[in-house]
Amino acid sequence: MFDLLLDETEMGIRNEARTFARGVDSALLRSMDRDEVEYPREFVESAAEANLLGVRFPTEYGGRGLGWTSAAAGVAEVGVLGSALACAYSMPTIVGTAIDGFGTPAQKEQYLARTLRGEIISAEALTEPRGGSDFFGTTTTAVKKSDRYVLNGQKRFIVGGLGADFFLVYARTDPDADPKRGISALLVDRTEGVTTEHRYELMGLRGGGTARLVFEDVEVPEENILGGPSGLNMGSVVFSRMMVPERLTSAAGVLGMAEAAIKIAAIYADRRKAFGQKIRRFQGVSFKIADCIMKLDAARALVIAAARAADADVDADRTRRLISEAKCFATDRTWEIVNDCMQVLGGIGYTNVYPLERLLRDARLPTIWTGSNEVMRAVISHEYYRELLGHPDDGRDIGSDTTGFEYEVEKVYE
Ligand SMILES: Cc1cc2nc3c(=O)[nH]c(=O)nc-3n(C[C@H](O)[C@H](O)[C@H](O)COP(=O)(O)OP(=O)(O)OC[C@H]3O[C@@H](n4cnc5c(N)ncnc54)[C@H](O)[C@@H]3O)c2cc1C
């Protein structure tokens, strides 16, 4: 649908990811949805085998050396499989961005390269029981003890809490400092002291190993601070970079889900008859499908624009705004799209005879995670005001483009 917005290389990745997604056995999706799968490790290994995990990482670590737009085009195709597999597929891109951007050469060899080869599974452990939106309120601590850091705390809702081999964990390493200068990112192996305390029973995203992790006196070697000694207390810088992979993969992933839902509804509406004719002949149905397509196309265009901004890497504030817009817009629209597609199917859409109800359960989560959509809106308005008020004289004086512009006395603000 959006071939004209992607260049030849990006289309190549899209096509490879499409072929890969087509080859995934639907029996896996069914058993994941029945919560029979702890973690889809073989799926991640097969994505690694197809060399699709490291689209935007350097070739020396097994990546493709491409950009965010290529990566997003790939994630969008895998998104057809639903949230859990899209998330498992995206996690190497998310955690890998931190390692690629801040890790030491040894960390890149040990963690990034092995993740991209499918040898080890990564997870990101940021959210705590006390809250996910307030990153700087983290209470997990890592205290120095000779050449190690002793990690204590809990992280909640961690995809791969069951199944992952290592975790990117944020912890306070300087309790006296302002949190912006007292948190570090650590690469924590699943070793002694790391336990999985609770496996969540979820509305959607089943089979992704989402769990609460407890770290109790976990000894983390000093060299596992992301970036080595110079990475100490640099967690806020890492976190700020991570907004791009987290939000962009969320935004791209839901495009596939929305597309899947529209296809199911459109085909159903072409076959199902009521009052002697195909239901798609009713305006109430066909307009719904038209609205879904418009929303999906608009979301896709915004996701690609945001990915291009991240690739251009010239204006961090603008990129942050666009990425947040893409995440918020694409996930909100997808929720509406899947909901409307369910309506097109009538009662049978509410059953498990068609995959719509699973897609609906899956589509709910992306409006909450990787920064809730309320937090996205806060970022968007903050960045817009910063831009607007930072350039008050930029462009045309629109205020005079009205016949009453001279009535200054009527312009009351307080
Ligand atoms: C199934 C699942 C999988 C997840 N996977 C992971 C994972 O792999 N790794 C990980 O680290 N986290 C993960 N998360 C956590 C997810 O990112 C958080 O749930 C999310 O960031 C919200 O945090 P919270 O649940 O603590 O809600 P809170 O932060 O307590 O927020 C509660 C409500 O208050 C609103 N709110 C909070 N602050 C503001 C504000 N400033 N302005 C406006 N509204 C605000 C929120 O939007 C929300 O509606 C996952 C969550 C789920 C449910």
The ligand as a Tripos MOL2 file, in Angstrom:
@<TRIPOS>MOLECULE
LIG
   53    58     1     0     0
SMALL
NO_CHARGES

@<TRIPOS>ATOM
      1 C1          1.7750   -6.7970   29.0440 C.3       1 LIG1
      2 C2          2.7760   -5.7250   29.3560 C.ar      1 LIG1
      3 C3          4.0740   -5.8530   28.8970 C.ar      1 LIG1
      4 C4          5.0350   -4.8980   29.2460 C.ar      1 LIG1
      5 N1          6.3440   -5.0700   28.8710 N.ar      1 LIG1
      6 C5          7.2990   -4.3100   29.4540 C.ar      1 LIG1
      7 C6          8.6970   -4.6510   29.3060 C.ar      1 LIG1
      8 O1          9.0600   -5.5940   28.6040 O.2       1 LIG1
      9 N2          9.6140   -3.8860   29.9640 N.ar      1 LIG1
     10 C7          9.2500   -2.8370   30.7400 C.ar      1 LIG1
     11 O2         10.1370   -2.2150   31.3350 O.2       1 LIG1
     12 N3          7.9500   -2.4860   30.8940 N.ar      1 LIG1
     13 C8          6.9680   -3.2090   30.2920 C.ar      1 LIG1
     14 N4          5.6440   -2.8900   30.4490 N.ar      1 LIG1
     15 C9          5.2820   -1.7640   31.2980 C.3       1 LIG1
     16 C10         4.6200   -0.6160   30.5840 C.3       1 LIG1
     17 O3          5.5430    0.0710   29.7940 O.3       1 LIG1
     18 C11         3.9810    0.2500   31.6890 C.3       1 LIG1
     19 O4          2.8360   -0.4650   32.1420 O.3       1 LIG1
     20 C12         3.5870    1.6290   31.2370 C.3       1 LIG1
     21 O5          4.7360    2.4090   30.9670 O.3       1 LIG1
     22 C13         2.7290    2.3650   32.2840 C.3       1 LIG1
     23 O6          3.3030    2.2560   33.5530 O.3       1 LIG1
     24 P1          2.3820    1.7550   34.7760 P.3       1 LIG1
     25 O7          1.6730    0.5430   34.3550 O.co2     1 LIG1
     26 O8          3.2410    1.6500   35.9800 O.co2     1 LIG1
     27 O9          1.3190    2.8770   34.9650 O.3       1 LIG1
     28 P2          1.5270    4.2700   35.7670 P.3       1 LIG1
     29 O10         2.8470    4.8500   35.4130 O.co2     1 LIG1
     30 O11         1.2100    4.0300   37.1710 O.co2     1 LIG1
     31 O12         0.3730    5.1400   35.1100 O.3       1 LIG1
     32 C14        -1.0030    4.9370   35.4340 C.3       1 LIG1
     33 C15        -1.8530    5.8850   34.6220 C.3       1 LIG1
     34 O13        -1.4730    7.2330   34.8860 O.3       1 LIG1
     35 C16        -1.1590    7.8970   33.6790 C.3       1 LIG1
     36 N5         -0.0410    8.8230   33.8850 N.ar      1 LIG1
     37 C17         1.0900    8.6140   34.5750 C.ar      1 LIG1
     38 N6          1.8980    9.6860   34.5050 N.ar      1 LIG1
     39 C18         1.2640   10.5860   33.7340 C.ar      1 LIG1
     40 C19         1.5660   11.9100   33.2790 C.ar      1 LIG1
     41 N7          2.7280   12.5110   33.5670 N.pl3     1 LIG1
     42 N8          0.6640   12.5480   32.4960 N.ar      1 LIG1
     43 C20        -0.5110   11.9540   32.1710 C.ar      1 LIG1
     44 N9         -0.8590   10.7190   32.5700 N.ar      1 LIG1
     45 C21         0.0160   10.0460   33.3390 C.ar      1 LIG1
     46 C22        -0.7460    6.7940   32.7160 C.3       1 LIG1
     47 O14        -0.9210    7.1990   31.3680 O.3       1 LIG1
     48 C23        -1.6980    5.6810   33.1110 C.3       1 LIG1
     49 O15        -2.9140    5.8840   32.4720 O.3       1 LIG1
     50 C24         4.6520   -3.7880   30.0320 C.ar      1 LIG1
     51 C25         3.3220   -3.6550   30.4370 C.ar      1 LIG1
     52 C26         2.3960   -4.6040   30.1280 C.ar      1 LIG1
     53 C27         0.9890   -4.4610   30.6350 C.3       1 LIG1
@<TRIPOS>BOND
     1     1     2 1
     2     2     3 ar
     3     2    52 ar
     4     3     4 ar
     5     4     5 ar
     6     4    50 ar
     7     5     6 ar
     8     6     7 ar
     9     6    13 1
    10     7     8 2
    11     7     9 ar
    12     9    10 ar
    13    10    11 2
    14    10    12 ar
    15    12    13 ar
    16    13    14 ar
    17    14    15 1
    18    14    50 ar
    19    15    16 1
    20    16    17 1
    21    16    18 1
    22    18    19 1
    23    18    20 1
    24    20    21 1
    25    20    22 1
    26    22    23 1
    27    23    24 1
    28    24    25 2
    29    24    26 1
    30    24    27 1
    31    27    28 1
    32    28    29 2
    33    28    30 1
    34    28    31 1
    35    31    32 1
    36    32    33 1
    37    33    34 1
    38    33    48 1
    39    34    35 1
    40    35    36 1
    41    35    46 1
    42    36    37 ar
    43    36    45 ar
    44    37    38 ar
    45    38    39 ar
    46    39    40 ar
    47    39    45 ar
    48    40    41 1
    49    40    42 ar
    50    42    43 ar
    51    43    44 ar
    52    44    45 ar
    53    46    47 1
    54    46    48 1
    55    48    49 1
    56    50    51 ar
    57    51    52 ar
    58    52    53 1
@<TRIPOS>SUBSTRUCTURE
     1 LIG1         1 GROUP 0 **** ****
